[in-house]
Amino acid sequence: LDIENRLRNSSPFGHLPTWGVGCLIVKSGDDIRQEQLAMQLISEFDKIFSAANLSLWLRPYRVLATDPNSGLIELVPSVMSIHALKDR
């Protein structure tokens, strides 16, 4: 929290209500456009389920393809990695 406050105070955008700090994976040498599309679909399904008052829960995360061979993927906190799941 101290780091977040220090970053907010030093940022020219720290006063904005939508300002925040998040963790990202920077992927290079991998085409993540398909992951971006899949996450857009999951986000839409999450909205549909909520509007229909269904007791289904999805956790969409952000994926941004910056070019055909790289992009940014939001980390979801407190989850087990696929690698760790496979080792179980």
ROMIGU-614515 format. One record per atom (N, C-alpha, C): atom name; residue in one letter; x, y, z. Coordinates in steps of 0.05 Angstrom, whole numbers. Atoms other than C-alpha are relative to their C-alpha. Layout:
<rs>
R  drenro  ronu       x       y       z
R      CA     a       X       Y       Z
...
</rs>
This chain:
<rs>
R  drenro  ronu       x       y       z
R       N     l      16     -24       0
R      CA     l       0       0       0
R       C     l      17      25       0
R       N     d     -18     -23       0
R      CA     d      59      47      13
R       C     d      10       6     -28
R       N     i     -10      -4      28
R      CA     i      85      35     -57
R       C     i     -22      12     -17
R       N     e      22     -11      15
R      CA     e      16      49     -86
R       C     e      -4      29       6
R       N     n       3     -28      -7
R      CA     n      10     114     -48
R       C     n      23      17     -11
R       N     r     -23     -15      12
R      CA     r      81     135     -70
R       C     r      -4       3     -30
R       N     l       4      -3      29
R      CA     l      64     120    -142
R       C     l     -23      19      -7
R       N     r      23     -19       4
R      CA     r      -3     157    -137
R       C     r       9      29       3
R       N     n      -9     -27      -5
R      CA     n      31     218    -109
R       C     n      19      10     -21
R       N     s     -19      -9      21
R      CA     s      85     219    -163
R       C     s     -12       0     -28
R       N     s      13       2      26
R      CA     s      36     206    -220
R       C     s     -15      26      -6
R       N     p      16     -24       8
R      CA     p       7     266    -258
R       C     p     -30      -8      -2
R       N     f      27       9       3
R      CA     f     -57     224    -263
R       C     f     -11     -12      27
R       N     g       7      11     -26
R      CA     g     -59     203    -189
R       C     g     -26      11      12
R       N     h      24     -13     -11
R      CA     h    -117     250    -175
R       C     h     -26     -11     -12
R       N     l      24      10      14
R      CA     l    -164     214    -223
R       C     l     -12     -23      16
R       N     p      13      21     -16
R      CA     p    -216     168    -190
R       C     p       5     -28     -12
R       N     t      -4      27      12
R      CA     t    -201     111    -239
R       C     t      29      -8       0
R       N     w     -28       7      -2
R      CA     w    -126     112    -225
R       C     w       4     -24      17
R       N     g      -5      24     -16
R      CA     g     -99      46    -200
R       C     g      26     -13      -8
R       N     v     -24      15       5
R      CA     v     -41      -1    -197
R       C     v      -8     -29      -5
R       N     g       6      28       5
R      CA     g     -44     -71    -227
R       C     g      25     -15      -8
R       N     c     -22      17       8
R      CA     c       1    -129    -243
R       C     c      -5     -11     -28
R       N     l       2       9      28
R      CA     l      14    -149    -315
R       C     l      21     -20      -7
R       N     i     -20      17      13
R      CA     i      49    -203    -354
R       C     i       5      13     -27
R       N     v      -7     -10      26
R      CA     v      86    -176    -414
R       C     v       9     -24     -16
R       N     k      -7      23      16
R      CA     k      87    -230    -468
R       C     k      12      10     -26
R       N     s     -13      -7      25
R      CA     s     134    -226    -527
R       C     s       5     -26     -16
R       N     g      -5      24      16
R      CA     g     142    -275    -585
R       C     g     -24     -19       0
R       N     d      24      17      -1
R      CA     d      71    -301    -576
R       C     d     -24      17      -9
R       N     d      23     -13      10
R      CA     d       8    -282    -613
R       C     d     -23      -3      20
R       N     i      21       2     -20
R      CA     i     -45    -266    -560
R       C     i     -27      12      -9
R       N     r      25     -11      10
R      CA     r     -99    -239    -605
R       C     r     -23     -19       5
R       N     q      22      20      -5
R      CA     q    -139    -304    -597
R       C     q      -8       1      29
R       N     e       7      -3     -29
R      CA     e    -134    -297    -521
R       C     e     -16      25       5
R       N     q      14     -25      -4
R      CA     q    -158    -226    -526
R       C     q     -29      -3      -9
R       N     l      27       5      10
R      CA     l    -219    -247    -567
R       C     l     -15     -18      19
R       N     a      14      18     -19
R      CA     a    -235    -304    -519
R       C     a      -8      15      25
R       N     m       6     -15     -24
R      CA     m    -232    -257    -460
R       C     m     -22      21      -5
R       N     q      22     -18       7
R      CA     q    -278    -207    -495
R       C     q     -26     -16       0
R       N     l      24      17      -1
R      CA     l    -328    -264    -504
R       C     l      -8      -7      28
R       N     i       6       7     -28
R      CA     i    -322    -285    -431
R       C     i     -11      24      14
R       N     s      11     -25     -12
R      CA     s    -334    -212    -410
R       C     s     -29       4      -8
R       N     e      28      -4       9
R      CA     e    -397    -209    -452
R       C     e     -19     -21      13
R       N     f      16      20     -13
R      CA     f    -422    -275    -423
R       C     f      -5       7      30
R       N     d       3      -8     -28
R      CA     d    -409    -248    -353
R       C     d     -22      21       3
R       N     k      21     -21       0
R      CA     k    -453    -187    -369
R       C     k     -28     -13      -4
R       N     i      26      14       5
R      CA     i    -508    -232    -397
R       C     i      -9     -15      24
R       N     f       8      16     -24
R      CA     f    -507    -278    -336
R       C     f      -9      18      22
R       N     s       8     -19     -21
R      CA     s    -511    -218    -289
R       C     s     -27      12      -6
R       N     a      26     -12       8
R      CA     a    -568    -186    -328
R       C     a     -23     -20       4
R       N     a      21      20      -3
R      CA     a    -607    -252    -325
R       C     a      -2     -11      29
R       N     n       0       8     -28
R      CA     n    -594    -258    -250
R       C     n       7     -30       4
R       N     l      -9      28      -3
R      CA     l    -560    -326    -259
R       C     l      22      -1      21
R       N     s     -20       2     -21
R      CA     s    -517    -350    -202
R       C     s      25     -13     -11
R       N     l     -25       8      12
R      CA     l    -457    -360    -247
R       C     l      20      22       3
R       N     w     -20     -20      -6
R      CA     w    -392    -325    -234
R       C     w      24      -5     -19
R       N     l     -24       1      17
R      CA     l    -337    -310    -284
R       C     l      19      22       9
R       N     r     -20     -21      -7
R      CA     r    -273    -270    -272
R       C     r      15       8     -25
R       N     p     -15     -10      24
R      CA     p    -255    -234    -336
R       C     p      24      15       9
R       N     y     -24     -16      -4
R      CA     y    -186    -205    -338
R       C     y       8      13     -26
R       N     r      -6     -15      24
R      CA     r    -156    -157    -387
R       C     r      23     -12     -16
R       N     v     -21       9      18
R      CA     v    -115    -178    -447
R       C     v       1      21     -22
R       N     l      -4     -20      21
R      CA     l     -86    -128    -496
R       C     l      23      -8     -18
R       N     a     -20       7      20
R      CA     a     -50    -150    -559
R       C     a      11      27     -10
R       N     t     -11     -25       8
R      CA     t      -2     -93    -574
R       C     t      11      -2     -29
R       N     d      -6       5      28
R      CA     d      21    -124    -640
R       C     d      -3     -31      -4
R       N     p       5      29       4
R      CA     p      17    -194    -673
R       C     p      18     -18      16
R       N     n     -19      17     -14
R      CA     n      76    -219    -631
R       C     n       4       8      29
R       N     s      -4      -7     -29
R      CA     s      67    -187    -562
R       C     s     -26      12      11
R       N     g      24     -12     -13
R      CA     g      17    -161    -512
R       C     g       3       0      30
R       N     l       2      -3     -29
R      CA     l      -3    -149    -440
R       C     l     -23     -17      10
R       N     i      21      16     -12
R      CA     i     -43    -196    -396
R       C     i      -1       7      30
R       N     e       3      -7     -28
R      CA     e     -71    -176    -328
R       C     e       3     -26      17
R       N     l      -2      22     -19
R      CA     l     -52    -221    -270
R       C     l     -24       0      18
R       N     v      22       3     -19
R      CA     v    -109    -248    -229
R       C     v      12      -7      27
R       N     p     -13       6     -25
R      CA     p     -88    -245    -156
R       C     p     -11     -24      14
R       N     s       7      23     -17
R      CA     s     -89    -305    -109
R       C     s     -12     -24     -15
R       N     v       8      24      15
R      CA     v     -98    -359    -162
R       C     v      24     -18      -5
R       N     m     -21      20       6
R      CA     m     -58    -422    -176
R       C     m       5       0     -30
R       N     s      -8       0      28
R      CA     s     -20    -424    -241
R       C     s      -8     -27     -13
R       N     i       6      25      14
R      CA     i     -36    -476    -294
R       C     i      23     -20       4
R       N     h     -23      18      -5
R      CA     h      34    -504    -284
R       C     h      -3     -14      27
R       N     a       4      12     -27
R      CA     a      20    -514    -209
R       C     a     -23     -20       0
R       N     l      23      19       1
R      CA     l     -47    -547    -225
R       C     l       9     -27     -13
R       N     k      -9      24      14
R      CA     k     -13    -596    -273
R       C     k      18     -17      18
R       N     d     -18      15     -18
R      CA     d      37    -616    -219
R       C     d     -14     -14      23
R       N     r      15      12     -22
R      CA     r     -18    -637    -171
R       C     r      -6     -29      -5
</rs>
